[in-house]
Amino acid sequence: IYGATLVYRLTVPAQPINATLYNVVITDSVDSNLQVISVANGAANGNEVSASAVSIAPNSQLVVEVSALLPEDSPAAPGTLVRNRAWVRYDNGGVKPSNEVVNTVVAPALVVEKQVAQIDVQPGDLVDYLIRVRNVGNGRIEHLAVADALPANMSFEPGSVTVDGQPFADPVDNAWSLPLLLGGTEQVVVFIDHGDGK
């Protein structure tokens, strides 16, 4: 998902062995759709990651962690495959590839519906509203804010909000900050307004 961070963990050797590896060099060309933001036990020049060790002792491992961001403005379209494979070489071992890791770029897609239970309202009447927020995409949504403009001559009824049937905080500036919304899921906000003059 756009704005998410992928963490690649490169472990050499993959399983501890009872031998010393000498002059170990790990390289990883990170996909151009990503931006390397940190490397633990290694270094990066742009998206070219490298790490080295004079030796790795028997039954020990060198672990390199690469954190890479899929920027919000990435040119990668939803459905794009982001691939990663590292390479390692050491004395008398030649050059060996890691397993390939493949991630698919996903994106959320919001559908918002609002319903009202009562059509004709007199001053002082309570009016039930329902806002259904659906993520019909396959990417998750974080930091989701849902705002609602009240009709003229209507006021929000404090303490009336529920989200998915559970009590929820009153809106701030007519907006709610909703929890994480995964792909293919929905959240239902229900609240009450009253006609002015109550």
C-alpha positions, 0 to 999 in steps of 0.5 A: 500500500502507498506509504507503507514500509517493506522490511527485507531481512537478509541472513547469511548463511540462511542456516548456521553451519559449522564452518567459517565464511570469509570475505562475505559480500551481500548486495541487493538492488532494491526495486526502483518503485521503492525508496530505501530509508534505512539499512541495519548492518550495511549501507545504501547508495540510493537503492543499491544496498551492500554489506560485508564481513571479513568473516562469519564464525561457525554457527553464526549469521550476519543479518542485514535489515533493509527498510524501504518505503513505497512513497505516496506518490509512487508511479507504481500502479495498483497490481504492480509486482515489487520484486526483491532478490539479494546476492551473496558471495564469499571465498570458495562459495561463488555468487549465490542468490537469495530467495525472491520476495514478491509484494503486490502494490494495493490501493484502497477504494472508499465508498461512503453512503449516508442514510437518514431514518426520519424525513419529516422533522419538527423542532426538538425531534431526534433524527437517526443518521447512519454513515456506512464507510466501505473499503472496496479496494484491497489496500488498508486505510489508516488515519481515516477521517469522516466528516459530516455537514449537518443540515440547517437548523439541526444540532448534534446530540452529544454522546449518541455516536456508535461505530459498528455498534460500540460507543464512540467519541463525539465528532471534532469539528463535525469529523470522526477519526476512524480506526484502521479499515482493511480492504473488503471491510466496512465501518458503520457510524450511527449518530443522532441530531435534533431539530433546533428548538429542543 
